[in-house]
Amino acid sequence: MASSKKKQWLGWILSKDKLDEKQKINFSFSLYGGSSQDYKQLDALAKEIKKELKTRGLKARYVSSQKSALSSVIVKKNNLLGQELLIIKEKDGYLLGLTEAVQDFAAYSLRDYKRPDRDQVSGMLPPKLAQIMINLASQGKKDKTILDPFCGSGTILQEALLLGFDKIYGTDISAKAVADSQANILWLAKQQNISAKVVIKKADVSDLASIFDEQSIDLIVSEPFMGDARFIKHQDKIAPLEKIKSELQNLYLSAFEQFGKIIKNQGKVVFIFPLFAIKEKNINTLDILTISALGWRCLESDLLYSRPEQKVKRQITIWQKIA
Ligand SMILES: C[S@@+](CC[C@H](N)C(=O)[O-])C[C@H]1O[C@@H](n2cnc3c(N)ncnc32)[C@H](O)[C@@H]1O
């Protein structure tokens, strides 16, 4: 069995015939969803393949890392585009794939870490996630009015500008957040040589209907206030987190009441609900029934964005206003 797998994998590597500038074949694999035992077996197989390539007179380099899946940085820096086999374990078999492209990590990192104002206390959304959320809301259509009502340091506004939206609004209760967003947008516009067509105002989310006209917004994309991150990080008792949950649910409910007034019928909201993972228990701030009762249809609630050790996980939800 192992020898037939080896033959297949070897055949595949040779069929790619992709040598780097040192005339070497670089190859690797990433395993998703498998056990550490599965990984060890595949790693051993890859080492055998490297030997086999050498006995055939070919220079080969097998790239592995500490983790069972390689990062985009490793793939790019080791010339593995087209040579990284993706092995995805399913319930009843495996899916195989090939990495053709990776994210532009250098550009994301520049937009995240080199912008003038970062607010580590309130928390910042990774630009990549901001982009995913905008795409989930817009389905690629740029001629929409888009609002982030908890704009913080402006990550969603930045990504909307880069994606080509030209009716972009941001609001936040904090004057500092408004100033930070403005500075970051101006910086990005200068970097990219584009005009900074973004309107940013100071406003409490429960007051949105006094700022925006009725049914004037197409899309709302937001990561809201998710509680005091420094407090939550060191908290392992359920009761204080239940209290935070209830306060946040009131805030989100009031936000969705306002969204219902300013968004167009059929307009979409992509919104993050925090989920606190403590001692094997999940404290979930998403309450689909209560928000749906305000006139919203929940289109998606199963997207979780988190690292395994993270205490505050992000549950990404998609909503549509019922006409
Ligand atoms: C998690 S941050 C948003 C981070 C933002 N997505 C970013 O990447 O920069 C939450 C923001 O919500 C704002 N906020 C808290 N309560 C608010 C309220 N009632 N109305 C509007 N904004 C509020 C805070 O000032 C903070 O800037």
The ligand as an ORCA input file, in Angstrom:
! r2SCAN-3c Opt
* xyz 0 1
  C     -12.914     45.455     18.356
  S     -12.890     47.152     18.050
  C     -13.126     47.145     16.360
  C     -11.848     46.827     15.706
  C     -11.890     47.145     14.252
  N     -12.675     46.125     13.570
  C     -10.490     47.205     13.732
  O     -10.015     46.240     13.127
  O      -9.821     48.189     13.976
  C     -14.398     47.677     18.702
  C     -14.681     49.153     18.572
  O     -16.025     49.342     19.043
  C     -16.131     50.649     19.552
  N     -17.362     50.735     20.359
  C     -17.617     50.228     21.593
  N     -18.877     50.497     21.958
  C     -19.465     51.158     20.940
  C     -20.751     51.697     20.714
  N     -21.714     51.609     21.633
  N     -20.996     52.302     19.534
  C     -20.032     52.412     18.589
  N     -18.779     51.942     18.749
  C     -18.499     51.317     19.906
  C     -14.835     50.835     20.329
  O     -14.540     52.207     20.493
  C     -13.833     50.089     19.437
  O     -13.168     50.994     18.589
*
